[in-house]
Amino acid sequence: MASRKSFLLRLDPAVHDALARWAGDELRSTNAQVEFLLRKALAEAGRLPEDAGKPARRGRPRKDGGTAGDAD
């Protein structure tokens, strides 16, 4: 897996609370919700780099190491 960059993001507490609620509604972490929204905005603006890695898959990894779409 490619390394991930981390950085400090300062938010108004009310904005953070709203973002955390939204993330919870969609069963994402707050961090995953921020990345989802940033990727969506970049794609809509035509600025998402072609070499940007795919977003992390949601949910717990399978024990057998396969992917969710694999036939059993």
N, CA, C and O atoms as CSV, one atom per row, in Angstrom:
chain,resi,resn,atom,element,x,y,z
A,1,MET,N,N,0.848,-1.176,0.000
A,1,MET,CA,C,0.000,0.000,0.000
A,1,MET,C,C,0.893,1.238,0.000
A,1,MET,O,O,1.911,1.280,0.690
A,2,ALA,N,N,0.505,2.229,-0.771
A,2,ALA,CA,C,1.278,3.470,-0.829
A,2,ALA,C,C,1.205,4.186,0.520
A,2,ALA,O,O,0.225,4.076,1.257
A,3,SER,N,N,2.269,4.917,0.811
A,3,SER,CA,C,2.259,5.650,2.076
A,3,SER,C,C,1.242,6.780,2.005
A,3,SER,O,O,0.903,7.248,0.918
A,4,ARG,N,N,0.770,7.204,3.124
A,4,ARG,CA,C,-0.241,8.250,3.193
A,4,ARG,C,C,0.378,9.458,3.873
A,4,ARG,O,O,1.167,9.316,4.806
A,5,LYS,N,N,0.024,10.628,3.412
A,5,LYS,CA,C,0.501,11.866,4.032
A,5,LYS,C,C,-0.442,12.241,5.152
A,5,LYS,O,O,-1.650,12.028,5.056
A,6,SER,N,N,0.102,12.791,6.196
A,6,SER,CA,C,-0.743,13.290,7.271
A,6,SER,C,C,-0.412,14.761,7.474
A,6,SER,O,O,0.721,15.197,7.275
A,7,PHE,N,N,-1.429,15.512,7.875
A,7,PHE,CA,C,-1.238,16.925,8.138
A,7,PHE,C,C,-2.298,17.391,9.125
A,7,PHE,O,O,-3.343,16.762,9.287
A,8,LEU,N,N,-2.009,18.486,9.765
A,8,LEU,CA,C,-2.916,19.055,10.745
A,8,LEU,C,C,-3.964,19.899,10.025
A,8,LEU,O,O,-3.625,20.705,9.158
A,9,LEU,N,N,-5.211,19.721,10.375
A,9,LEU,CA,C,-6.299,20.501,9.792
A,9,LEU,C,C,-7.063,21.168,10.927
A,9,LEU,O,O,-7.608,20.494,11.801
A,10,ARG,N,N,-7.099,22.468,10.909
A,10,ARG,CA,C,-7.831,23.202,11.943
A,10,ARG,C,C,-9.221,23.525,11.412
A,10,ARG,O,O,-9.368,24.100,10.334
A,11,LEU,N,N,-10.233,23.151,12.176
A,11,LEU,CA,C,-11.625,23.379,11.797
A,11,LEU,C,C,-12.368,24.080,12.918
A,11,LEU,O,O,-12.050,23.921,14.096
A,12,ASP,N,N,-13.351,24.849,12.529
A,12,ASP,CA,C,-14.280,25.405,13.503
A,12,ASP,C,C,-14.953,24.220,14.199
A,12,ASP,O,O,-15.326,23.262,13.522
A,13,PRO,N,N,-15.119,24.248,15.509
A,13,PRO,CA,C,-15.720,23.105,16.214
A,13,PRO,C,C,-17.107,22.726,15.681
A,13,PRO,O,O,-17.443,21.543,15.628
A,14,ALA,N,N,-17.901,23.703,15.294
A,14,ALA,CA,C,-19.237,23.396,14.767
A,14,ALA,C,C,-19.134,22.666,13.425
A,14,ALA,O,O,-19.922,21.763,13.146
A,15,VAL,N,N,-18.162,23.059,12.595
A,15,VAL,CA,C,-17.956,22.386,11.309
A,15,VAL,C,C,-17.473,20.955,11.560
A,15,VAL,O,O,-17.932,20.021,10.903
A,16,HIS,N,N,-16.557,20.785,12.502
A,16,HIS,CA,C,-16.077,19.441,12.822
A,16,HIS,C,C,-17.213,18.556,13.319
A,16,HIS,O,O,-17.324,17.400,12.911
A,17,ASP,N,N,-18.052,19.088,14.192
A,17,ASP,CA,C,-19.176,18.302,14.721
A,17,ASP,C,C,-20.130,17.892,13.607
A,17,ASP,O,O,-20.601,16.756,13.580
A,18,ALA,N,N,-20.417,18.815,12.686
A,18,ALA,CA,C,-21.312,18.500,11.564
A,18,ALA,C,C,-20.677,17.436,10.669
A,18,ALA,O,O,-21.355,16.514,10.215
A,19,LEU,N,N,-19.384,17.568,10.420
A,19,LEU,CA,C,-18.667,16.600,9.600
A,19,LEU,C,C,-18.652,15.221,10.262
A,19,LEU,O,O,-18.834,14.205,9.590
A,20,ALA,N,N,-18.436,15.188,11.567
A,20,ALA,CA,C,-18.421,13.922,12.304
A,20,ALA,C,C,-19.798,13.254,12.272
A,20,ALA,O,O,-19.890,12.034,12.135
A,21,ARG,N,N,-20.860,14.039,12.398
A,21,ARG,CA,C,-22.216,13.474,12.311
A,21,ARG,C,C,-22.482,12.899,10.925
A,21,ARG,O,O,-23.033,11.806,10.790
A,22,TRP,N,N,-22.082,13.654,9.888
A,22,TRP,CA,C,-22.263,13.201,8.517
A,22,TRP,C,C,-21.485,11.910,8.283
A,22,TRP,O,O,-22.001,10.970,7.680
A,23,ALA,N,N,-20.257,11.870,8.758
A,23,ALA,CA,C,-19.442,10.666,8.615
A,23,ALA,C,C,-20.121,9.481,9.302
A,23,ALA,O,O,-20.171,8.384,8.744
A,24,GLY,N,N,-20.635,9.695,10.488
A,24,GLY,CA,C,-21.328,8.629,11.206
A,24,GLY,C,C,-22.549,8.129,10.460
A,24,GLY,O,O,-22.827,6.930,10.443
A,25,ASP,N,N,-23.275,9.044,9.847
A,25,ASP,CA,C,-24.461,8.662,9.058
A,25,ASP,C,C,-24.089,7.759,7.887
A,25,ASP,O,O,-24.873,6.899,7.486
A,26,GLU,N,N,-22.887,7.957,7.340
A,26,GLU,CA,C,-22.443,7.175,6.186
A,26,GLU,C,C,-21.480,6.052,6.580
A,26,GLU,O,O,-20.840,5.442,5.724
A,27,LEU,N,N,-21.387,5.789,7.880
A,27,LEU,CA,C,-20.545,4.716,8.424
A,27,LEU,C,C,-19.080,4.868,8.018
A,27,LEU,O,O,-18.407,3.891,7.688
A,28,ARG,N,N,-18.604,6.106,8.048
A,28,ARG,CA,C,-17.201,6.398,7.771
A,28,ARG,C,C,-16.597,7.059,8.997
A,28,ARG,O,O,-17.313,7.597,9.843
A,29,SER,N,N,-15.280,7.016,9.085
A,29,SER,CA,C,-14.593,7.817,10.093
A,29,SER,C,C,-14.603,9.265,9.611
A,29,SER,O,O,-14.834,9.536,8.433
A,30,THR,N,N,-14.356,10.179,10.522
A,30,THR,CA,C,-14.293,11.583,10.135
A,30,THR,C,C,-13.176,11.787,9.123
A,30,THR,O,O,-13.350,12.526,8.154
A,31,ASN,N,N,-12.043,11.151,9.329
A,31,ASN,CA,C,-10.926,11.268,8.393
A,31,ASN,C,C,-11.319,10.756,7.004
A,31,ASN,O,O,-11.024,11.406,6.001
A,32,ALA,N,N,-11.975,9.606,6.939
A,32,ALA,CA,C,-12.397,9.047,5.652
A,32,ALA,C,C,-13.411,9.961,4.973
A,32,ALA,O,O,-13.413,10.081,3.748
A,33,GLN,N,N,-14.268,10.602,5.753
A,33,GLN,CA,C,-15.258,11.513,5.185
A,33,GLN,C,C,-14.569,12.729,4.570
A,33,GLN,O,O,-14.950,13.176,3.488
A,34,VAL,N,N,-13.560,13.265,5.253
A,34,VAL,CA,C,-12.813,14.408,4.714
A,34,VAL,C,C,-12.158,14.001,3.395
A,34,VAL,O,O,-12.237,14.740,2.413
A,35,GLU,N,N,-11.513,12.832,3.364
A,35,GLU,CA,C,-10.866,12.395,2.128
A,35,GLU,C,C,-11.889,12.171,1.024
A,35,GLU,O,O,-11.640,12.536,-0.125
A,36,PHE,N,N,-13.027,11.585,1.346
A,36,PHE,CA,C,-14.088,11.362,0.366
A,36,PHE,C,C,-14.538,12.685,-0.248
A,36,PHE,O,O,-14.659,12.802,-1.468
A,37,LEU,N,N,-14.782,13.671,0.597
A,37,LEU,CA,C,-15.259,14.965,0.111
A,37,LEU,C,C,-14.194,15.691,-0.713
A,37,LEU,O,O,-14.513,16.320,-1.722
A,38,LEU,N,N,-12.938,15.605,-0.289
A,38,LEU,CA,C,-11.869,16.237,-1.056
A,38,LEU,C,C,-11.709,15.578,-2.421
A,38,LEU,O,O,-11.556,16.271,-3.427
A,39,ARG,N,N,-11.742,14.251,-2.468
A,39,ARG,CA,C,-11.636,13.551,-3.758
A,39,ARG,C,C,-12.803,13.900,-4.670
A,39,ARG,O,O,-12.619,14.107,-5.869
A,40,LYS,N,N,-13.999,13.964,-4.104
A,40,LYS,CA,C,-15.185,14.301,-4.899
A,40,LYS,C,C,-15.059,15.712,-5.466
A,40,LYS,O,O,-15.343,15.930,-6.644
A,41,ALA,N,N,-14.640,16.666,-4.647
A,41,ALA,CA,C,-14.481,18.046,-5.109
A,41,ALA,C,C,-13.397,18.142,-6.180
A,41,ALA,O,O,-13.572,18.843,-7.177
A,42,LEU,N,N,-12.281,17.443,-5.981
A,42,LEU,CA,C,-11.218,17.456,-6.985
A,42,LEU,C,C,-11.700,16.860,-8.309
A,42,LEU,O,O,-11.415,17.406,-9.375
A,43,ALA,N,N,-12.428,15.746,-8.245
A,43,ALA,CA,C,-12.931,15.107,-9.459
A,43,ALA,C,C,-13.912,16.018,-10.190
A,43,ALA,O,O,-13.839,16.157,-11.411
A,44,GLU,N,N,-14.831,16.641,-9.447
A,44,GLU,CA,C,-15.813,17.528,-10.069
A,44,GLU,C,C,-15.161,18.748,-10.709
A,44,GLU,O,O,-15.675,19.288,-11.689
A,45,ALA,N,N,-14.021,19.187,-10.153
A,45,ALA,CA,C,-13.307,20.341,-10.699
A,45,ALA,C,C,-12.315,19.928,-11.788
A,45,ALA,O,O,-11.636,20.776,-12.366
A,46,GLY,N,N,-12.233,18.627,-12.067
A,46,GLY,CA,C,-11.298,18.142,-13.063
A,46,GLY,C,C,-9.856,18.243,-12.609
A,46,GLY,O,O,-8.953,18.361,-13.437
A,47,ARG,N,N,-9.627,18.199,-11.302
A,47,ARG,CA,C,-8.288,18.372,-10.750
A,47,ARG,C,C,-7.771,17.143,-10.012
A,47,ARG,O,O,-6.698,17.202,-9.412
A,48,LEU,N,N,-8.497,16.041,-10.040
A,48,LEU,CA,C,-8.021,14.828,-9.374
A,48,LEU,C,C,-6.923,14.214,-10.232
A,48,LEU,O,O,-7.185,13.842,-11.376
A,49,PRO,N,N,-5.706,14.098,-9.717
A,49,PRO,CA,C,-4.607,13.552,-10.524
A,49,PRO,C,C,-4.898,12.117,-10.956
A,49,PRO,O,O,-5.478,11.332,-10.206
A,50,GLU,N,N,-4.481,11.793,-12.181
A,50,GLU,CA,C,-4.695,10.431,-12.684
A,50,GLU,C,C,-3.929,9.406,-11.867
A,50,GLU,O,O,-4.344,8.252,-11.760
A,51,ASP,N,N,-2.810,9.827,-11.292
A,51,ASP,CA,C,-1.987,8.877,-10.530
A,51,ASP,C,C,-2.377,8.821,-9.050
A,51,ASP,O,O,-1.682,8.197,-8.248
A,52,ALA,N,N,-3.488,9.473,-8.688
A,52,ALA,CA,C,-3.952,9.404,-7.299
A,52,ALA,C,C,-4.389,7.968,-7.018
A,52,ALA,O,O,-5.114,7.361,-7.807
A,53,GLY,N,N,-3.945,7.442,-5.901
A,53,GLY,CA,C,-4.333,6.085,-5.535
A,53,GLY,C,C,-5.833,5.995,-5.301
A,53,GLY,O,O,-6.509,7.003,-5.100
A,54,LYS,N,N,-6.326,4.792,-5.331
A,54,LYS,CA,C,-7.747,4.589,-5.051
A,54,LYS,C,C,-7.998,4.801,-3.571
A,54,LYS,O,O,-7.118,4.550,-2.748
A,55,PRO,N,N,-9.210,5.267,-3.221
A,55,PRO,CA,C,-9.512,5.427,-1.796
A,55,PRO,C,C,-9.525,4.076,-1.097
A,55,PRO,O,O,-9.764,3.041,-1.719
A,56,ALA,N,N,-9.269,4.104,0.186
A,56,ALA,CA,C,-9.287,2.868,0.967
A,56,ALA,C,C,-10.677,2.242,0.912
A,56,ALA,O,O,-11.690,2.942,0.911
A,57,ARG,N,N,-10.707,0.922,0.867
A,57,ARG,CA,C,-11.999,0.214,0.849
A,57,ARG,C,C,-12.672,0.333,2.198
A,57,ARG,O,O,-12.011,0.361,3.236
A,58,ARG,N,N,-13.972,0.402,2.176
A,58,ARG,CA,C,-14.730,0.479,3.421
A,58,ARG,C,C,-14.887,-0.908,4.025
A,58,ARG,O,O,-14.913,-1.911,3.313
A,59,GLY,N,N,-14.988,-0.948,5.320
A,59,GLY,CA,C,-15.258,-2.206,6.005
A,59,GLY,C,C,-14.009,-2.952,6.415
A,59,GLY,O,O,-12.885,-2.537,6.133
A,60,ARG,N,N,-14.233,-4.038,7.073
A,60,ARG,CA,C,-13.162,-4.878,7.603
A,60,ARG,C,C,-12.618,-5.764,6.493
A,60,ARG,O,O,-13.395,-6.295,5.699
A,61,PRO,N,N,-11.297,-5.939,6.416
A,61,PRO,CA,C,-10.728,-6.835,5.400
A,61,PRO,C,C,-11.192,-8.268,5.621
A,61,PRO,O,O,-11.431,-8.687,6.754
A,62,ARG,N,N,-11.317,-9.011,4.532
A,62,ARG,CA,C,-11.708,-10.415,4.644
A,62,ARG,C,C,-10.587,-11.215,5.268
A,62,ARG,O,O,-9.413,-10.908,5.061
A,63,LYS,N,N,-10.937,-12.243,6.032
A,63,LYS,CA,C,-9.940,-13.080,6.686
A,63,LYS,C,C,-9.120,-13.887,5.699
A,63,LYS,O,O,-7.949,-14.168,5.953
A,64,ASP,N,N,-9.727,-14.271,4.555
A,64,ASP,CA,C,-9.007,-15.097,3.578
A,64,ASP,C,C,-8.159,-14.266,2.625
A,64,ASP,O,O,-7.492,-14.821,1.751
A,65,GLY,N,N,-8.175,-12.938,2.780
A,65,GLY,CA,C,-7.343,-12.080,1.956
A,65,GLY,C,C,-7.946,-11.758,0.592
A,65,GLY,O,O,-7.352,-11.003,-0.178
A,66,GLY,N,N,-9.110,-12.316,0.283
A,66,GLY,CA,C,-9.766,-12.040,-1.002
A,66,GLY,C,C,-10.470,-10.702,-0.980
A,66,GLY,O,O,-10.451,-9.987,0.022
A,67,THR,N,N,-11.099,-10.369,-2.109
A,67,THR,CA,C,-11.864,-9.123,-2.173
A,67,THR,C,C,-13.353,-9.441,-2.106
A,67,THR,O,O,-13.765,-10.576,-2.344
A,68,ALA,N,N,-14.138,-8.455,-1.789
A,68,ALA,CA,C,-15.572,-8.665,-1.590
A,68,ALA,C,C,-16.258,-9.166,-2.859
A,68,ALA,O,O,-17.268,-9.863,-2.766
A,69,GLY,N,N,-15.742,-8.834,-4.032
A,69,GLY,CA,C,-16.390,-9.220,-5.282
A,69,GLY,C,C,-15.992,-10.591,-5.775
A,69,GLY,O,O,-16.533,-11.060,-6.777
A,70,ASP,N,N,-15.053,-11.257,-5.095
A,70,ASP,CA,C,-14.599,-12.578,-5.541
A,70,ASP,C,C,-15.685,-13.628,-5.346
A,70,ASP,O,O,-16.445,-13.596,-4.378
A,71,ALA,N,N,-15.733,-14.566,-6.301
A,71,ALA,CA,C,-16.673,-15.692,-6.158
A,71,ALA,C,C,-16.098,-16.690,-5.171
A,71,ALA,O,O,-14.885,-16.894,-5.123
A,72,ASP,N,N,-16.957,-17.306,-4.392
A,72,ASP,CA,C,-16.503,-18.291,-3.403
A,72,ASP,C,C,-16.285,-19.653,-3.984
A,72,ASP,O,O,-15.903,-20.576,-3.265
